Amino acid sequence: MSETVAQCIERVRLLISGRNRTTLNRLQGAISTSDTTLTCEFPLNRITQFIHICVGLEIMHVWSIDQTAKTVVVERAQLGSSAATHADNDLVEVSPRFSRWAIYKAIIDEIRSWPTSIYETVTWQMDETSGIDSVSIPNSFSDAYGVIDVFKSPRAGEEKWRRMSTVRLIKDLPNGLLMLNLGEEVNLDTTYQVTFARPFDLSSFALTVDLVDDVGMSDSLLDAIAYGVAARLLVPLEVDRLLMDAQGLPRLAEETAQQAAMQIGVGYLQFRNQRLADESYRLIREHPLRFGI
């Protein structure tokens, strides 16, 4: 099973939105990164002055509106989001409680917060022709937690690859060099296959990135991401009750008890922690680190 970042965002929204639905409109015509006036396809209705609207991952502040022309003058790239091009018919979200941008950033923070017992397994193959006992490893593996396995190609007349037992990964060398000490002299014209454990690759993170195929997640981690992100977004809602100058959620304590959102978030966090523990046990069972640093 695969899941894009965009699909993960919708999975999170199912957990945190309940029956609430964000008011939507659609762009009438594409806009560039520098446009400050956009036209909507439908009546503006809840799009009013001084609110936030969201298109894709971009948050915009509304300066003024023209109900007749259905145009909106905006300030682009708010709350850390970036100005982007948006296509004709892209959805316009009106004052969403949880913007796509907030969920997107929380997904990145969530994955980066995971312990080193949760990792991606990546295989690298090298061919060595010199009689040495250590080889340089590409910088792309400089963040590796360790080595899961090293196999070398069969000898002449054999078919089975041989697992090596005396291997050590050496980091923090001058110039950031990363070395793999094989514990024996490299045989000439031998192919070595090394499987590393390393953090998930977030270098090209985007809405269209697939969390399984591109980031290296296992299918079993997809719900853990959603639970963790939901917890991150729900717990800060308690701040609304602490604001003295405005009451954003006019609920009586008897209807929505204090710390209710926090309690739901903590419940989701417990689900997430259990899922990460399950994944850690799976990795220990199926892909244990055999050679540390």
ChimeraX commands (.cxc) that place a marker at each C-alpha (Angstrom):
marker #1 position 0.00,0.00,0.00 radius 0.5
marker #1 position 1.29,3.44,-0.91 radius 0.5
marker #1 position 0.22,6.82,0.40 radius 0.5
marker #1 position 1.24,10.28,-0.74 radius 0.5
marker #1 position 1.81,13.18,1.64 radius 0.5
marker #1 position -1.43,14.74,0.33 radius 0.5
marker #1 position -3.33,11.55,1.20 radius 0.5
marker #1 position -1.70,11.47,4.63 radius 0.5
marker #1 position -2.95,15.02,5.25 radius 0.5
marker #1 position -6.51,13.87,4.55 radius 0.5
marker #1 position -6.03,10.86,6.83 radius 0.5
marker #1 position -5.02,13.26,9.63 radius 0.5
marker #1 position -8.03,15.46,8.96 radius 0.5
marker #1 position -10.36,12.51,9.44 radius 0.5
marker #1 position -8.89,12.08,12.93 radius 0.5
marker #1 position -9.04,15.71,14.04 radius 0.5
marker #1 position -12.03,17.25,12.27 radius 0.5
marker #1 position -14.87,14.98,13.33 radius 0.5
marker #1 position -18.03,16.06,11.52 radius 0.5
marker #1 position -16.75,19.61,10.95 radius 0.5
marker #1 position -16.18,20.59,7.35 radius 0.5
marker #1 position -14.19,23.53,6.04 radius 0.5
marker #1 position -16.01,26.02,3.81 radius 0.5
marker #1 position -14.69,25.74,0.25 radius 0.5
marker #1 position -14.58,27.80,-2.92 radius 0.5
marker #1 position -12.61,27.44,-6.16 radius 0.5
marker #1 position -10.20,29.66,-8.03 radius 0.5
marker #1 position -11.52,31.15,-11.25 radius 0.5
marker #1 position -8.28,31.33,-13.18 radius 0.5
marker #1 position -4.69,30.48,-12.28 radius 0.5
marker #1 position -2.49,32.78,-10.17 radius 0.5
marker #1 position 1.27,33.23,-10.09 radius 0.5
marker #1 position 3.51,33.61,-7.06 radius 0.5
marker #1 position 3.27,37.42,-7.26 radius 0.5
marker #1 position -0.48,37.91,-7.84 radius 0.5
marker #1 position -2.26,39.61,-4.95 radius 0.5
marker #1 position -5.79,39.51,-6.34 radius 0.5
marker #1 position -7.61,36.25,-6.97 radius 0.5
marker #1 position -11.04,35.55,-8.39 radius 0.5
marker #1 position -13.36,32.88,-7.00 radius 0.5
marker #1 position -15.80,30.78,-8.98 radius 0.5
marker #1 position -18.64,30.91,-6.43 radius 0.5
marker #1 position -20.11,33.65,-4.20 radius 0.5
marker #1 position -17.63,34.68,-1.50 radius 0.5
marker #1 position -20.04,34.09,1.40 radius 0.5
marker #1 position -17.74,33.36,4.36 radius 0.5
marker #1 position -14.67,34.91,2.74 radius 0.5
marker #1 position -14.56,38.21,4.61 radius 0.5
marker #1 position -12.00,40.89,5.40 radius 0.5
marker #1 position -9.10,40.00,7.72 radius 0.5
marker #1 position -9.49,36.21,7.70 radius 0.5
marker #1 position -7.13,33.57,6.35 radius 0.5
marker #1 position -7.80,31.54,3.24 radius 0.5
marker #1 position -5.68,28.61,2.08 radius 0.5
marker #1 position -4.87,27.30,-1.39 radius 0.5
marker #1 position -2.76,24.16,-1.42 radius 0.5
marker #1 position -0.01,24.66,1.17 radius 0.5
marker #1 position -0.17,28.46,1.03 radius 0.5
marker #1 position -1.93,30.58,3.64 radius 0.5
marker #1 position -3.13,34.06,2.59 radius 0.5
marker #1 position -4.47,37.00,4.61 radius 0.5
marker #1 position -7.56,38.71,3.15 radius 0.5
marker #1 position -7.28,42.50,2.93 radius 0.5
marker #1 position -10.48,43.23,1.03 radius 0.5
marker #1 position -13.20,41.59,-1.05 radius 0.5
marker #1 position -15.56,42.50,-3.87 radius 0.5
marker #1 position -18.72,40.42,-3.56 radius 0.5
marker #1 position -20.01,41.41,-7.01 radius 0.5
marker #1 position -16.80,40.62,-8.91 radius 0.5
marker #1 position -16.00,37.73,-6.52 radius 0.5
marker #1 position -12.43,39.00,-6.18 radius 0.5
marker #1 position -10.23,38.88,-3.10 radius 0.5
marker #1 position -7.16,41.03,-2.37 radius 0.5
marker #1 position -4.68,39.08,-0.27 radius 0.5
marker #1 position -1.30,39.12,1.44 radius 0.5
marker #1 position 0.58,36.05,0.28 radius 0.5
marker #1 position 2.67,33.48,2.15 radius 0.5
marker #1 position 1.48,33.83,5.74 radius 0.5
marker #1 position 2.49,31.85,8.87 radius 0.5
marker #1 position 5.67,30.51,7.32 radius 0.5
marker #1 position 4.04,29.19,4.15 radius 0.5
marker #1 position 5.48,30.02,0.73 radius 0.5
marker #1 position 3.91,31.79,-2.21 radius 0.5
marker #1 position 3.20,29.26,-4.97 radius 0.5
marker #1 position 1.53,29.07,-8.34 radius 0.5
marker #1 position -2.05,27.82,-8.20 radius 0.5
marker #1 position -4.08,26.42,-11.07 radius 0.5
marker #1 position -7.57,27.23,-12.27 radius 0.5
marker #1 position -10.17,25.37,-10.16 radius 0.5
marker #1 position -7.79,24.81,-7.22 radius 0.5
marker #1 position -9.74,24.63,-3.97 radius 0.5
marker #1 position -9.86,27.68,-1.69 radius 0.5
marker #1 position -10.30,26.78,1.98 radius 0.5
marker #1 position -11.90,29.43,4.17 radius 0.5
marker #1 position -10.48,29.79,7.70 radius 0.5
marker #1 position -9.67,26.11,8.16 radius 0.5
marker #1 position -9.02,25.19,11.77 radius 0.5
marker #1 position -6.19,22.94,10.60 radius 0.5
marker #1 position -4.61,24.16,7.39 radius 0.5
marker #1 position -2.85,21.82,5.01 radius 0.5
marker #1 position 0.33,23.79,5.72 radius 0.5
marker #1 position 0.06,23.15,9.48 radius 0.5
marker #1 position -0.53,19.43,8.93 radius 0.5
marker #1 position 2.26,19.23,6.34 radius 0.5
marker #1 position 4.80,20.77,8.74 radius 0.5
marker #1 position 3.58,18.55,11.58 radius 0.5
marker #1 position 4.15,15.45,9.43 radius 0.5
marker #1 position 7.79,16.44,8.91 radius 0.5
marker #1 position 8.25,17.23,12.62 radius 0.5
marker #1 position 6.63,13.94,13.59 radius 0.5
marker #1 position 8.86,11.78,11.39 radius 0.5
marker #1 position 12.00,13.64,12.50 radius 0.5
marker #1 position 11.10,13.09,16.16 radius 0.5
marker #1 position 11.10,9.30,15.93 radius 0.5
marker #1 position 13.83,7.39,17.80 radius 0.5
marker #1 position 16.74,5.69,16.04 radius 0.5
marker #1 position 15.01,2.34,16.57 radius 0.5
marker #1 position 12.72,3.34,13.67 radius 0.5
marker #1 position 14.62,3.46,10.40 radius 0.5
marker #1 position 14.69,2.93,6.66 radius 0.5
marker #1 position 16.68,0.03,5.22 radius 0.5
marker #1 position 18.74,0.92,2.14 radius 0.5
marker #1 position 21.01,-1.38,0.14 radius 0.5
marker #1 position 24.22,-0.24,-1.57 radius 0.5
marker #1 position 26.40,-2.37,-3.81 radius 0.5
marker #1 position 30.12,-1.81,-4.33 radius 0.5
marker #1 position 32.81,-3.42,-6.42 radius 0.5
marker #1 position 36.35,-3.34,-5.06 radius 0.5
marker #1 position 39.49,-4.41,-6.90 radius 0.5
marker #1 position 42.20,-3.41,-4.43 radius 0.5
marker #1 position 43.54,-5.51,-1.59 radius 0.5
marker #1 position 42.53,-3.28,1.35 radius 0.5
marker #1 position 40.36,-3.85,4.41 radius 0.5
marker #1 position 38.40,-0.54,4.45 radius 0.5
marker #1 position 36.33,1.17,1.79 radius 0.5
marker #1 position 34.85,4.65,1.50 radius 0.5
marker #1 position 31.08,4.99,1.60 radius 0.5
marker #1 position 29.17,7.70,-0.31 radius 0.5
marker #1 position 28.18,10.79,1.66 radius 0.5
marker #1 position 24.53,9.94,1.04 radius 0.5
marker #1 position 24.89,7.37,3.85 radius 0.5
marker #1 position 26.62,9.74,6.28 radius 0.5
marker #1 position 23.56,9.80,8.56 radius 0.5
marker #1 position 23.35,5.99,8.83 radius 0.5
marker #1 position 22.62,4.55,12.27 radius 0.5
marker #1 position 24.56,1.41,11.44 radius 0.5
marker #1 position 24.88,-1.57,9.13 radius 0.5
marker #1 position 22.28,-4.32,9.04 radius 0.5
marker #1 position 24.14,-6.77,6.83 radius 0.5
marker #1 position 27.11,-7.12,4.49 radius 0.5
marker #1 position 27.24,-9.90,1.91 radius 0.5
marker #1 position 29.95,-10.64,-0.62 radius 0.5
marker #1 position 29.53,-12.30,-3.97 radius 0.5
marker #1 position 30.10,-16.06,-4.36 radius 0.5
marker #1 position 33.50,-17.49,-5.13 radius 0.5
marker #1 position 34.06,-19.09,-8.50 radius 0.5
marker #1 position 31.92,-22.20,-8.78 radius 0.5
marker #1 position 29.60,-21.16,-5.90 radius 0.5
marker #1 position 26.09,-19.70,-6.02 radius 0.5
marker #1 position 25.37,-18.50,-2.49 radius 0.5
marker #1 position 26.33,-15.01,-1.32 radius 0.5
marker #1 position 28.33,-15.09,1.92 radius 0.5
marker #1 position 27.40,-13.01,4.99 radius 0.5
marker #1 position 30.35,-11.19,6.56 radius 0.5
marker #1 position 30.71,-11.22,10.34 radius 0.5
marker #1 position 33.58,-8.79,11.04 radius 0.5
marker #1 position 32.39,-5.37,9.89 radius 0.5
marker #1 position 32.56,-1.92,11.49 radius 0.5
marker #1 position 31.15,1.40,10.34 radius 0.5
marker #1 position 33.52,4.31,11.05 radius 0.5
marker #1 position 32.12,7.86,11.17 radius 0.5
marker #1 position 33.32,11.32,12.26 radius 0.5
marker #1 position 36.49,11.09,10.21 radius 0.5
marker #1 position 38.18,14.22,8.74 radius 0.5
marker #1 position 36.24,15.90,5.92 radius 0.5
marker #1 position 33.14,13.94,6.89 radius 0.5
marker #1 position 34.56,10.75,5.43 radius 0.5
marker #1 position 32.60,7.57,6.11 radius 0.5
marker #1 position 34.43,4.24,6.04 radius 0.5
marker #1 position 33.41,0.62,6.25 radius 0.5
marker #1 position 36.01,-1.65,7.79 radius 0.5
marker #1 position 35.42,-5.19,6.54 radius 0.5
marker #1 position 37.74,-6.86,9.03 radius 0.5
marker #1 position 39.53,-8.71,6.27 radius 0.5
marker #1 position 41.44,-7.94,3.12 radius 0.5
marker #1 position 39.13,-7.24,0.21 radius 0.5
marker #1 position 39.22,-9.95,-2.41 radius 0.5
marker #1 position 39.95,-8.77,-5.92 radius 0.5
marker #1 position 36.93,-8.40,-8.20 radius 0.5
marker #1 position 34.50,-9.11,-5.38 radius 0.5
marker #1 position 31.08,-7.46,-5.16 radius 0.5
marker #1 position 29.88,-6.38,-1.73 radius 0.5
marker #1 position 26.25,-5.66,-0.86 radius 0.5
marker #1 position 25.74,-3.46,2.21 radius 0.5
marker #1 position 22.37,-2.80,3.85 radius 0.5
marker #1 position 22.25,0.34,6.00 radius 0.5
marker #1 position 19.78,1.54,8.62 radius 0.5
marker #1 position 19.27,5.28,8.28 radius 0.5
marker #1 position 16.70,8.04,8.93 radius 0.5
marker #1 position 13.85,8.41,6.47 radius 0.5
marker #1 position 14.67,10.57,3.45 radius 0.5
marker #1 position 12.81,13.90,3.70 radius 0.5
marker #1 position 15.09,15.79,1.32 radius 0.5
marker #1 position 12.50,16.02,-1.46 radius 0.5
marker #1 position 9.36,16.19,0.67 radius 0.5
marker #1 position 6.28,17.44,-1.20 radius 0.5
marker #1 position 2.55,16.74,-1.48 radius 0.5
marker #1 position 3.10,14.28,-4.32 radius 0.5
marker #1 position 5.88,12.35,-2.55 radius 0.5
marker #1 position 4.93,8.77,-1.70 radius 0.5
marker #1 position 5.68,7.94,1.93 radius 0.5
marker #1 position 6.35,4.29,1.10 radius 0.5
marker #1 position 8.07,4.39,-2.29 radius 0.5
marker #1 position 9.95,7.69,-1.93 radius 0.5
marker #1 position 10.50,8.21,1.81 radius 0.5
marker #1 position 11.08,4.56,2.70 radius 0.5
marker #1 position 8.24,3.99,5.16 radius 0.5
marker #1 position 6.70,0.59,5.75 radius 0.5
marker #1 position 2.94,0.30,5.26 radius 0.5
marker #1 position 2.60,-0.37,8.97 radius 0.5
marker #1 position 3.89,3.13,9.84 radius 0.5
marker #1 position 1.29,5.13,7.94 radius 0.5
marker #1 position -1.25,5.17,10.75 radius 0.5
marker #1 position 1.48,5.99,13.29 radius 0.5
marker #1 position 2.22,9.20,11.37 radius 0.5
marker #1 position -1.45,10.19,11.41 radius 0.5
marker #1 position -1.87,9.54,15.14 radius 0.5
marker #1 position 1.30,11.45,15.99 radius 0.5
marker #1 position 0.36,14.45,13.85 radius 0.5
marker #1 position -3.19,14.49,15.24 radius 0.5
marker #1 position -1.77,14.62,18.78 radius 0.5
marker #1 position 0.56,17.48,17.85 radius 0.5
marker #1 position -2.33,19.53,16.44 radius 0.5
marker #1 position -4.98,18.81,19.07 radius 0.5
marker #1 position -2.94,19.46,22.22 radius 0.5
marker #1 position -2.28,23.18,21.43 radius 0.5
marker #1 position -6.05,23.81,21.05 radius 0.5
marker #1 position -6.17,24.27,24.82 radius 0.5
marker #1 position -4.45,27.61,24.21 radius 0.5
marker #1 position -7.81,28.97,22.98 radius 0.5
marker #1 position -9.20,28.69,26.49 radius 0.5
marker #1 position -6.29,30.66,27.92 radius 0.5
marker #1 position -6.69,33.72,25.67 radius 0.5
marker #1 position -8.08,36.63,27.66 radius 0.5
marker #1 position -8.94,38.96,24.77 radius 0.5
marker #1 position -11.17,36.65,22.72 radius 0.5
marker #1 position -13.13,33.45,22.98 radius 0.5
marker #1 position -12.68,31.50,19.77 radius 0.5
marker #1 position -14.73,28.49,20.87 radius 0.5
marker #1 position -17.88,29.64,22.76 radius 0.5
marker #1 position -18.52,26.41,24.66 radius 0.5
marker #1 position -19.55,25.93,28.25 radius 0.5
marker #1 position -17.23,23.87,30.41 radius 0.5
marker #1 position -20.09,21.44,30.97 radius 0.5
marker #1 position -20.32,20.83,27.21 radius 0.5
marker #1 position -16.62,20.70,26.42 radius 0.5
marker #1 position -14.57,20.15,29.54 radius 0.5
marker #1 position -11.26,21.87,30.07 radius 0.5
marker #1 position -8.32,19.94,28.55 radius 0.5
marker #1 position -10.74,17.83,26.49 radius 0.5
marker #1 position -8.77,18.44,23.28 radius 0.5
marker #1 position -5.55,17.69,25.13 radius 0.5
marker #1 position -6.96,14.41,26.44 radius 0.5
marker #1 position -7.94,13.34,22.91 radius 0.5
marker #1 position -4.46,14.30,21.73 radius 0.5
marker #1 position -2.85,12.29,24.51 radius 0.5
marker #1 position -5.03,9.32,23.52 radius 0.5
marker #1 position -3.82,9.58,19.94 radius 0.5
marker #1 position -0.25,9.87,21.23 radius 0.5
marker #1 position -0.66,6.57,23.06 radius 0.5
marker #1 position -1.83,4.92,19.83 radius 0.5
marker #1 position 1.20,6.39,18.06 radius 0.5
marker #1 position 3.64,5.22,20.72 radius 0.5
marker #1 position 2.27,1.69,20.55 radius 0.5
marker #1 position 2.55,1.64,16.77 radius 0.5
marker #1 position 6.17,2.84,16.94 radius 0.5
marker #1 position 6.93,0.16,19.51 radius 0.5
marker #1 position 5.39,-2.46,17.21 radius 0.5
marker #1 position 7.51,-1.21,14.32 radius 0.5
marker #1 position 10.65,-1.23,16.44 radius 0.5
marker #1 position 10.03,-4.87,17.38 radius 0.5
marker #1 position 9.43,-5.73,13.73 radius 0.5
marker #1 position 12.74,-4.15,12.69 radius 0.5
marker #1 position 14.62,-5.94,15.47 radius 0.5
marker #1 position 13.10,-9.21,14.29 radius 0.5
marker #1 position 13.48,-8.73,10.54 radius 0.5
marker #1 position 16.28,-6.17,10.05 radius 0.5
marker #1 position 18.37,-5.90,13.24 radius 0.5
marker #1 position 21.44,-3.70,13.37 radius 0.5
marker #1 position 24.38,-6.11,13.34 radius 0.5
marker #1 position 27.23,-3.61,13.01 radius 0.5
marker #1 position 27.06,-0.31,14.86 radius 0.5
marker #1 position 29.33,2.69,14.74 radius 0.5
marker link #1:1,2 radius 0.2
marker link #1:2,3 radius 0.2
marker link #1:3,4 radius 0.2
marker link #1:4,5 radius 0.2
marker link #1:5,6 radius 0.2
marker link #1:6,7 radius 0.2
marker link #1:7,8 radius 0.2
marker link #1:8,9 radius 0.2
marker link #1:9,10 radius 0.2
marker link #1:10,11 radius 0.2
marker link #1:11,12 radius 0.2
marker link #1:12,13 radius 0.2
marker link #1:13,14 radius 0.2
marker link #1:14,15 radius 0.2
marker link #1:15,16 radius 0.2
marker link #1:16,17 radius 0.2
marker link #1:17,18 radius 0.2
marker link #1:18,19 radius 0.2
marker link #1:19,20 radius 0.2
marker link #1:20,21 radius 0.2
marker link #1:21,22 radius 0.2
marker link #1:22,23 radius 0.2
marker link #1:23,24 radius 0.2
marker link #1:24,25 radius 0.2
marker link #1:25,26 radius 0.2
marker link #1:26,27 radius 0.2
marker link #1:27,28 radius 0.2
marker link #1:28,29 radius 0.2
marker link #1:29,30 radius 0.2
marker link #1:30,31 radius 0.2
marker link #1:31,32 radius 0.2
marker link #1:32,33 radius 0.2
marker link #1:33,34 radius 0.2
marker link #1:34,35 radius 0.2
marker link #1:35,36 radius 0.2
marker link #1:36,37 radius 0.2
marker link #1:37,38 radius 0.2
marker link #1:38,39 radius 0.2
marker link #1:39,40 radius 0.2
marker link #1:40,41 radius 0.2
marker link #1:41,42 radius 0.2
marker link #1:42,43 radius 0.2
marker link #1:43,44 radius 0.2
marker link #1:44,45 radius 0.2
marker link #1:45,46 radius 0.2
marker link #1:46,47 radius 0.2
marker link #1:47,48 radius 0.2
marker link #1:48,49 radius 0.2
marker link #1:49,50 radius 0.2
marker link #1:50,51 radius 0.2
marker link #1:51,52 radius 0.2
marker link #1:52,53 radius 0.2
marker link #1:53,54 radius 0.2
marker link #1:54,55 radius 0.2
marker link #1:55,56 radius 0.2
marker link #1:56,57 radius 0.2
marker link #1:57,58 radius 0.2
marker link #1:58,59 radius 0.2
marker link #1:59,60 radius 0.2
marker link #1:60,61 radius 0.2
marker link #1:61,62 radius 0.2
marker link #1:62,63 radius 0.2
marker link #1:63,64 radius 0.2
marker link #1:64,65 radius 0.2
marker link #1:65,66 radius 0.2
marker link #1:66,67 radius 0.2
marker link #1:67,68 radius 0.2
marker link #1:68,69 radius 0.2
marker link #1:69,70 radius 0.2
marker link #1:70,71 radius 0.2
marker link #1:71,72 radius 0.2
marker link #1:72,73 radius 0.2
marker link #1:73,74 radius 0.2
marker link #1:74,75 radius 0.2
marker link #1:75,76 radius 0.2
marker link #1:76,77 radius 0.2
marker link #1:77,78 radius 0.2
marker link #1:78,79 radius 0.2
marker link #1:79,80 radius 0.2
marker link #1:80,81 radius 0.2
marker link #1:81,82 radius 0.2
marker link #1:82,83 radius 0.2
marker link #1:83,84 radius 0.2
marker link #1:84,85 radius 0.2
marker link #1:85,86 radius 0.2
marker link #1:86,87 radius 0.2
marker link #1:87,88 radius 0.2
marker link #1:88,89 radius 0.2
marker link #1:89,90 radius 0.2
marker link #1:90,91 radius 0.2
marker link #1:91,92 radius 0.2
marker link #1:92,93 radius 0.2
marker link #1:93,94 radius 0.2
marker link #1:94,95 radius 0.2
marker link #1:95,96 radius 0.2
marker link #1:96,97 radius 0.2
marker link #1:97,98 radius 0.2
marker link #1:98,99 radius 0.2
marker link #1:99,100 radius 0.2
marker link #1:100,101 radius 0.2
marker link #1:101,102 radius 0.2
marker link #1:102,103 radius 0.2
marker link #1:103,104 radius 0.2
marker link #1:104,105 radius 0.2
marker link #1:105,106 radius 0.2
marker link #1:106,107 radius 0.2
marker link #1:107,108 radius 0.2
marker link #1:108,109 radius 0.2
marker link #1:109,110 radius 0.2
marker link #1:110,111 radius 0.2
marker link #1:111,112 radius 0.2
marker link #1:112,113 radius 0.2
marker link #1:113,114 radius 0.2
marker link #1:114,115 radius 0.2
marker link #1:115,116 radius 0.2
marker link #1:116,117 radius 0.2
marker link #1:117,118 radius 0.2
marker link #1:118,119 radius 0.2
marker link #1:119,120 radius 0.2
marker link #1:120,121 radius 0.2
marker link #1:121,122 radius 0.2
marker link #1:122,123 radius 0.2
marker link #1:123,124 radius 0.2
marker link #1:124,125 radius 0.2
marker link #1:125,126 radius 0.2
marker link #1:126,127 radius 0.2
marker link #1:127,128 radius 0.2
marker link #1:128,129 radius 0.2
marker link #1:129,130 radius 0.2
marker link #1:130,131 radius 0.2
marker link #1:131,132 radius 0.2
marker link #1:132,133 radius 0.2
marker link #1:133,134 radius 0.2
marker link #1:134,135 radius 0.2
marker link #1:135,136 radius 0.2
marker link #1:136,137 radius 0.2
marker link #1:137,138 radius 0.2
marker link #1:138,139 radius 0.2
marker link #1:139,140 radius 0.2
marker link #1:140,141 radius 0.2
marker link #1:141,142 radius 0.2
marker link #1:142,143 radius 0.2
marker link #1:143,144 radius 0.2
marker link #1:144,145 radius 0.2
marker link #1:145,146 radius 0.2
marker link #1:146,147 radius 0.2
marker link #1:147,148 radius 0.2
marker link #1:148,149 radius 0.2
marker link #1:149,150 radius 0.2
marker link #1:150,151 radius 0.2
marker link #1:151,152 radius 0.2
marker link #1:152,153 radius 0.2
marker link #1:153,154 radius 0.2
marker link #1:154,155 radius 0.2
marker link #1:155,156 radius 0.2
marker link #1:156,157 radius 0.2
marker link #1:157,158 radius 0.2
marker link #1:158,159 radius 0.2
marker link #1:159,160 radius 0.2
marker link #1:160,161 radius 0.2
marker link #1:161,162 radius 0.2
marker link #1:162,163 radius 0.2
marker link #1:163,164 radius 0.2
marker link #1:164,165 radius 0.2
marker link #1:165,166 radius 0.2
marker link #1:166,167 radius 0.2
marker link #1:167,168 radius 0.2
marker link #1:168,169 radius 0.2
marker link #1:169,170 radius 0.2
marker link #1:170,171 radius 0.2
marker link #1:171,172 radius 0.2
marker link #1:172,173 radius 0.2
marker link #1:173,174 radius 0.2
marker link #1:174,175 radius 0.2
marker link #1:175,176 radius 0.2
marker link #1:176,177 radius 0.2
marker link #1:177,178 radius 0.2
marker link #1:178,179 radius 0.2
marker link #1:179,180 radius 0.2
marker link #1:180,181 radius 0.2
marker link #1:181,182 radius 0.2
marker link #1:182,183 radius 0.2
marker link #1:183,184 radius 0.2
marker link #1:184,185 radius 0.2
marker link #1:185,186 radius 0.2
marker link #1:186,187 radius 0.2
marker link #1:187,188 radius 0.2
marker link #1:188,189 radius 0.2
marker link #1:189,190 radius 0.2
marker link #1:190,191 radius 0.2
marker link #1:191,192 radius 0.2
marker link #1:192,193 radius 0.2
marker link #1:193,194 radius 0.2
marker link #1:194,195 radius 0.2
marker link #1:195,196 radius 0.2
marker link #1:196,197 radius 0.2
marker link #1:197,198 radius 0.2
marker link #1:198,199 radius 0.2
marker link #1:199,200 radius 0.2
marker link #1:200,201 radius 0.2
marker link #1:201,202 radius 0.2
marker link #1:202,203 radius 0.2
marker link #1:203,204 radius 0.2
marker link #1:204,205 radius 0.2
marker link #1:205,206 radius 0.2
marker link #1:206,207 radius 0.2
marker link #1:207,208 radius 0.2
marker link #1:208,209 radius 0.2
marker link #1:209,210 radius 0.2
marker link #1:210,211 radius 0.2
marker link #1:211,212 radius 0.2
marker link #1:212,213 radius 0.2
marker link #1:213,214 radius 0.2
marker link #1:214,215 radius 0.2
marker link #1:215,216 radius 0.2
marker link #1:216,217 radius 0.2
marker link #1:217,218 radius 0.2
marker link #1:218,219 radius 0.2
marker link #1:219,220 radius 0.2
marker link #1:220,221 radius 0.2
marker link #1:221,222 radius 0.2
marker link #1:222,223 radius 0.2
marker link #1:223,224 radius 0.2
marker link #1:224,225 radius 0.2
marker link #1:225,226 radius 0.2
marker link #1:226,227 radius 0.2
marker link #1:227,228 radius 0.2
marker link #1:228,229 radius 0.2
marker link #1:229,230 radius 0.2
marker link #1:230,231 radius 0.2
marker link #1:231,232 radius 0.2
marker link #1:232,233 radius 0.2
marker link #1:233,234 radius 0.2
marker link #1:234,235 radius 0.2
marker link #1:235,236 radius 0.2
marker link #1:236,237 radius 0.2
marker link #1:237,238 radius 0.2
marker link #1:238,239 radius 0.2
marker link #1:239,240 radius 0.2
marker link #1:240,241 radius 0.2
marker link #1:241,242 radius 0.2
marker link #1:242,243 radius 0.2
marker link #1:243,244 radius 0.2
marker link #1:244,245 radius 0.2
marker link #1:245,246 radius 0.2
marker link #1:246,247 radius 0.2
marker link #1:247,248 radius 0.2
marker link #1:248,249 radius 0.2
marker link #1:249,250 radius 0.2
marker link #1:250,251 radius 0.2
marker link #1:251,252 radius 0.2
marker link #1:252,253 radius 0.2
marker link #1:253,254 radius 0.2
marker link #1:254,255 radius 0.2
marker link #1:255,256 radius 0.2
marker link #1:256,257 radius 0.2
marker link #1:257,258 radius 0.2
marker link #1:258,259 radius 0.2
marker link #1:259,260 radius 0.2
marker link #1:260,261 radius 0.2
marker link #1:261,262 radius 0.2
marker link #1:262,263 radius 0.2
marker link #1:263,264 radius 0.2
marker link #1:264,265 radius 0.2
marker link #1:265,266 radius 0.2
marker link #1:266,267 radius 0.2
marker link #1:267,268 radius 0.2
marker link #1:268,269 radius 0.2
marker link #1:269,270 radius 0.2
marker link #1:270,271 radius 0.2
marker link #1:271,272 radius 0.2
marker link #1:272,273 radius 0.2
marker link #1:273,274 radius 0.2
marker link #1:274,275 radius 0.2
marker link #1:275,276 radius 0.2
marker link #1:276,277 radius 0.2
marker link #1:277,278 radius 0.2
marker link #1:278,279 radius 0.2
marker link #1:279,280 radius 0.2
marker link #1:280,281 radius 0.2
marker link #1:281,282 radius 0.2
marker link #1:282,283 radius 0.2
marker link #1:283,284 radius 0.2
marker link #1:284,285 radius 0.2
marker link #1:285,286 radius 0.2
marker link #1:286,287 radius 0.2
marker link #1:287,288 radius 0.2
marker link #1:288,289 radius 0.2
marker link #1:289,290 radius 0.2
marker link #1:290,291 radius 0.2
marker link #1:291,292 radius 0.2
marker link #1:292,293 radius 0.2
view
